[in-house]
Amino acid sequence: MPFGLINAPYCFSKFMATLLHGCEKYCVSFVYDVAIFSNTWQDHMKHLDEILGTIASAKLKIKLVKCKFAQDCVKYLGQMMGGGCRSPAEAKIQAVLDFPTPSMKLKSEKSWE
């Protein structure tokens, strides 16, 4: 790893982008997360076979317990994705709803009165 471990995420992200180049129409990667999406079951099986083969040929390993296959909707990078839609995860929405209402006026608010 060049210049120590601090560059490891960047180097690995760049490596994965190079490794999966040409698969952008049905695959995205972010550091160590890879999402494969398809319109049909047959396409999904073909895409899955291609991506897993590419990962295996690079001598990389994946943990089966961390994998989810053939999901209609997935949580990816803090968002729910599926069915052609993307929305914030429920926990993110709840965090905004639970944020306390300010009880003090700021100086900038007072100047307008």
C-alpha positions as CSV (number, residue, x, y, z in Angstrom):
1,M,0.0,0.0,0.0
2,P,1.6,3.3,-1.0
3,F,2.3,5.8,1.8
4,G,0.8,3.6,4.5
5,L,-2.7,2.4,5.4
6,I,-4.4,5.8,5.3
7,N,-4.6,5.4,1.5
8,A,-6.0,1.9,1.6
9,P,-9.7,2.8,1.0
10,Y,-8.8,5.0,-2.0
11,C,-6.5,2.4,-3.5
12,F,-9.0,-0.4,-3.0
13,S,-11.9,1.7,-4.5
14,K,-9.7,2.5,-7.5
15,F,-8.8,-1.2,-7.8
16,M,-12.5,-2.3,-7.7
17,A,-13.5,0.4,-10.2
18,T,-10.8,-0.9,-12.6
19,L,-11.7,-4.6,-11.9
20,L,-15.4,-4.0,-12.6
21,H,-14.9,-1.6,-15.6
22,G,-17.4,-2.4,-18.3
23,C,-20.1,-3.6,-15.9
24,E,-21.4,-0.1,-15.0
25,K,-24.8,-0.8,-16.5
26,Y,-25.6,-3.4,-13.9
27,C,-23.0,-3.1,-11.1
28,V,-21.8,-0.3,-8.8
29,S,-19.1,-0.5,-6.1
30,F,-18.2,1.7,-3.2
31,V,-15.1,0.7,-1.3
32,Y,-16.0,-2.9,-0.4
33,D,-19.7,-2.9,-1.2
34,V,-20.8,-4.2,-4.6
35,A,-24.4,-3.9,-5.8
36,I,-25.6,-5.8,-8.8
37,F,-29.0,-4.9,-10.3
38,S,-31.0,-6.4,-13.2
39,N,-34.4,-6.2,-14.8
40,T,-35.0,-9.9,-15.2
41,W,-34.1,-13.0,-13.2
42,Q,-32.1,-14.4,-16.2
43,D,-30.1,-11.2,-16.6
44,H,-29.5,-11.2,-12.8
45,M,-28.1,-14.7,-12.9
46,K,-25.8,-13.8,-15.9
47,H,-24.6,-10.5,-14.2
48,L,-24.1,-12.3,-10.9
49,D,-22.0,-15.0,-12.6
50,E,-19.9,-12.5,-14.4
51,I,-19.2,-10.3,-11.4
52,L,-18.5,-13.2,-9.0
53,G,-16.2,-14.7,-11.7
54,T,-14.4,-11.4,-12.1
55,I,-13.9,-11.1,-8.3
56,A,-12.7,-14.7,-8.1
57,S,-10.2,-14.3,-11.0
58,A,-8.7,-11.3,-9.0
59,K,-8.1,-13.7,-6.1
60,L,-10.5,-11.7,-3.9
61,K,-12.7,-13.4,-1.3
62,I,-16.2,-12.5,-0.2
63,K,-18.0,-13.5,3.0
64,L,-21.2,-15.3,2.2
65,V,-22.8,-14.2,5.5
66,K,-22.5,-10.6,4.4
67,C,-24.0,-11.2,0.9
68,K,-27.6,-10.8,-0.1
69,F,-28.8,-12.2,-3.3
70,A,-31.9,-11.6,-5.5
71,Q,-33.4,-8.8,-3.3
72,D,-36.2,-6.6,-4.5
73,C,-35.1,-3.8,-2.3
74,V,-31.7,-3.2,-0.5
75,K,-30.2,-0.8,1.9
76,Y,-27.1,0.6,0.1
77,L,-25.0,3.5,1.5
78,G,-27.8,4.6,3.8
79,Q,-30.5,4.6,1.2
80,M,-33.2,2.1,0.3
81,M,-33.0,1.2,-3.4
82,G,-35.2,-1.0,-5.5
83,G,-37.9,-1.1,-8.1
84,G,-36.4,1.9,-9.9
85,C,-36.7,4.1,-6.8
86,R,-34.3,5.4,-4.2
87,S,-35.3,6.8,-0.8
88,P,-33.6,7.6,2.5
89,A,-33.4,4.7,5.0
90,E,-36.1,4.8,7.7
91,A,-33.4,5.4,10.4
92,K,-32.2,8.5,8.6
93,I,-35.8,9.9,8.4
94,Q,-36.4,9.2,12.0
95,A,-33.2,11.0,13.0
96,V,-34.5,14.1,11.3
97,L,-37.9,13.8,12.9
98,D,-36.4,13.3,16.4
99,F,-34.1,16.3,16.1
100,P,-35.0,18.8,18.9
101,T,-36.7,22.0,18.0
102,P,-34.5,25.0,18.7
103,S,-35.6,26.9,21.9
104,M,-33.3,30.0,21.6
105,K,-33.4,32.7,19.0
106,L,-30.2,33.4,17.2
107,K,-28.7,36.9,16.9
108,S,-29.4,36.9,13.2
109,E,-33.1,36.2,13.9
110,K,-33.4,39.0,16.4
111,S,-32.0,41.6,14.0
112,W,-35.1,41.1,11.7
113,E,-37.6,41.9,14.4
